[in-house]
Amino acid sequence: MEIVNIEAQTFKAMISRLEAFAQRVEKICERQDKSLHRWLDNQDVCQILNISKRTLQTHRDNGTLAYMQINHKVFYKPEDVEKVINKLKQK
């Protein structure tokens, strides 16, 4: 283990910059959490539209329902689900 000595003033400056960085990260996380609540997952959309997962897959495949995939999880905007509901009502 290596021990490094620094001046108290330098240490305080490092701590204040680290705290400022942590606050910025927290603000970013708060914004992302709020925006993620607006997105729906497969289960939500299936329940809203009263359809199976396979039918939902068909809607994605034929372009009826827009989606975003992050890693292996699929998300939908509520506005896009509303559009599908309106299309289904018209039929």
N, C-alpha and C positions, 0 to 999 in steps of 0.2 A: 504494500500500500504506500502511496506517495502522498505526502502532506505538502500543501501549498499555502503559503502565507500571503494575504493581501491586506491592503489598508482598509480600515473600517469604512472610509468614505467610498471606496471602490465597491466594497461588499454591499453597502446600502444602495448604491446606484444599480448594481446588478439585481438586487431584490426588487427595487421599484420597477425596473424594466420587465422583470419576470411577472410581477403582479399585473402590470398593464397588458402584457401579452395574454395572461390568463383571463382577464376581463374581456378582451376582444374575442377570445375563443368562446367564452360563455355567451356573449351576445350573438355570435354566429350560430351556436347550437340552439339558442332560444328561437331564432328566426326559422331555422330548419324544422324544429319540432312543430311549430305552428303551421308551417306550410305542409308538412307531411300529414297533418290531421285532415287536410282537405282531400287527400287522395284516398281512393278505395282499393281494397285488395280483391282477389278472386271471390272469396267467400261473401264479402259484402255485396258485390255486384250480382252474384248468383241469387242471393236472398232478395235483393231489390227487384230484379227482373223475374224472379221465380223460374229460373232455368237451371239446367245441369251444368257441370263444369265442361262437359264436352260441347254443349251448345255455345257456351261462352267462348271456347276455343274456336269454334266455327265463325263466330262474329269477329274474332280477332283476325283469323286467317283471311276472310273475305273483305276485310277493311271496314266492316260495319261499325266496329268499336275501336277507337284509338286507344293506345296503351303505351306505357313505358315499362321497360324491364330493367331492374337493378339487380345485378347478380342473377339469381334464378327466381326472383320474386317479381310478379307483375302487378302494376298499379294502374288505376284509371282515374281520370278527372271526373268529378261529379257532373260537370257540364256535358261531357261526352256521353255519360250514362243517360242523362236527361234527353239528349238527342235520340238515342236508341229507343227510349220509352215513347217518345213522340212518334217515331217511325213505326213502332209496333202498334200504337193506337190508330194510326192512319190505315193500317192494313185491316 
